[in-house]
Amino acid sequence: MRQLLRRVLPVARDLLVTELALYAQLLRWIARRPDVPAGATPIPYARMATPVVWLFIFGSTVEVVAFDLILSRWLTFLRLPFLVLGIWGVVWMLGLMASYRMRPHLVTEDDLHVRNMARTDVVVPLAAITRVQVTDTDVGGIRSVRIIDDRLLVLVSGRTNLQLTLAEGTTLATAHGPTTPATVGLWVDEPREVAELLRRRRSAPAR
């Protein structure tokens, strides 16, 4: 039993923290306050995921209304729990959408913050980037961060379209622990523009 609790509790804690982070981003969206510090350049990556998430939000909203109408007529004792569950699902997906919109990637004076949704933030020093390539990669799956061979991939819908080659021995911190990848892949809305921005920042003289 103790071993089971040791396995379950960290997972439950992680899910709770993620849930609260989604709601925090939803509040930011309502207040129109993106998570972009002063002096940082935001790099959006939400364009591809936005239609899919909106479709799920619309479908879930219709489902909530339909179930409420059906249950209010025939199974009234189930109406309230299904209504609460349905509303929670819609709010959760709105938080997901807000995370895409409110937490773009960031370019600061020294670093590139590769983000994804509410919690992922991989900090890549600009000085460690030796090459920037526009290349579309589709590895599938639903995980937002994956390590495949010597590649660290921060995915949107299982895809990346920008690849950063790093100087040998560059170690990055991730939610899965430190890793030393040869390349980092990420998805951005305008890969060619972002590639040019990173090339300029990488070659800019230190202040």
N, C-alpha and C positions, 0 to 999 in steps of 0.2 A: 504493500500500500504506500509506504514512504517513497519507494522508487518511482511509483506511478505519479505521486504528487510532485516529485522533483522534476519529472518530465513535463507534466501538465502545467504547473504553475508558471514557468518561464514563458511558455507559449501563450497562456491566458493573459499574462502581464503584457506581452508584446502586442497582442490583439487589442487590449484596452488602450495602450498608449497610441497605437495607430488610429483607433477610433476617435480618441480625443483630439488627435492631430488633424483629422479630417474635419471635425467640427470647428476647430480653430481657424482652418482655412476658409470654411464656409462663412464664418463671421467676418473674416478679412474681405471676402468677396462682397458681402452685403455692405460693408463699410467702404468698399473700393480702396483698400489699402494693400496693394501687392507687397509680398515679402521681398522687397528690393532695397537694400541699404543705400544710403546716399553715396554717390560716386561710383556705384556698380552699374555695369551695362547689362540689361536683361536680354536673354536669348530665348524666345518662345519655342515650345516644342509640342503644343497642344492641338495643332490643326488636324492631324490625322485622327487622333482619338476622339475629338469633340463630337462628330456626327454619331459615332457609335454609342457614346455615353448618353447623348441626348435621346437617342432612340430607346435605350434601356429606361431612361427616366420617364419618357412618354408612355412606354408600354406598361411600366410598373404603376404609373398613376391611373391609367385606364383600368388596370387589373384591380387596384384598390377600390375604385368606385364600383366596378362590376360585382366584386365579391360582397361589398357592403350592401348593395341592393338585394342580392340573392339571399344573403344570410339574415337580413332584417325582416325578410318575409317568411322564411322557412326554418332557419336555425338561429334564432335570436341569441341563444346562449354563447354562440361562437362569434358573434358580430364584433364585440369589443376587442378580444384578443387578436383577431385577424386584422382589425382596423389598426391597432397599435403596431402590429408587426409590419403591415403594409406601409404605414407612414414612416416607420423607422427605415425601411428599405429605400424609400424615395429620398429621405433626408441623407442617408448614407451615400447614395449615388450623387446627390447634389454636392456633398462634401468632396467626393472624388473629382467631380468636375472642377470645383473650386481649387483643389490642389494642383490640377494641371494649369489652371489659369493664373493662380496667385504665386506659384513657386517656379518661375522660369529658371533656366540655367543662368549663371551670373559670371561676368568677366570683371574682375577687380584689377587693381594695379599689378598684383603679383600672381593671382591665381585664377583658374577656371573652376567654378563650382558646378559640377555635373549633378543635376537634381532629377528626381522623379517623384511625382505626387507628394504626399505629406511629409515623408521622413528621409528619403534618400538624399544624401549630399556628399558626393565624393570630390574632394579638393585636389585638383591637379595643378602643381606649380607651373606657371607659364614657362619658366626657365628650363623645365624638364622636357618640354615638347620639342622634338627634333624635326617632326614632319607632320603635316596636316593634309589628309586626303579626303575627297568626296567619294564615297563608295557605299552602295546600298547593300546591306546584309540582312538576311531574313533567317533567323534561327528558330522562330516559332516559340510556343510556350506562353505561359501567363506570368512568369516571374519577371520582375522589373530589373533585377541585377543578377547576372550570371558570369561565372568565370569558366571559360572554355579554353583549355590548353594555356597559352600565355596571353590570352585576351580577357580584359575586363569589359563587359558589355552592360551598359545602362540602357535598357530597352523600352521602347514604346510600341505596344502591340507586337512584340517579338522582333522588332526591327531596329537597325541603326543606319544612319546615312553619312556619318562623319567618323573618320578614324584618326586617332592621334598616336603617333609613334613616340615613345618615351625614351629618354636617356637610360642606358643600362643601369640597373640597380635602384631605380626609382620605386619607392615603397609608398603605397596609398592606403589610407584607412577606409574600411568599409564596414557595414553592419555585420559582415561575416568574419571580421578580423582583418589584420593587415595583409596586403598582397603586393607582389612585385611583378606587375604585368609588363609585357613588351609593348602592348598597345591598349588604348582605351577607345571603345566605340560608344557613340551616343546618337540620339535622334534630335534633329533641329528642324524648324520649319523652313529655313532658308540656308541650306548647307553651303552653297558657294559664297554667300555673303559672310557667313560666320567663319568659313575657312580663311577668307581674306582678312577678316578682323583679327583672327588669332595669329596669322602670319605677321601682321603689322605689330601687334602687341609683343609677339615673341622676339621680334628684331628691334624693338624700341630700346634705346639706351636706358640703363638703370638710373633712377633718380637718387 
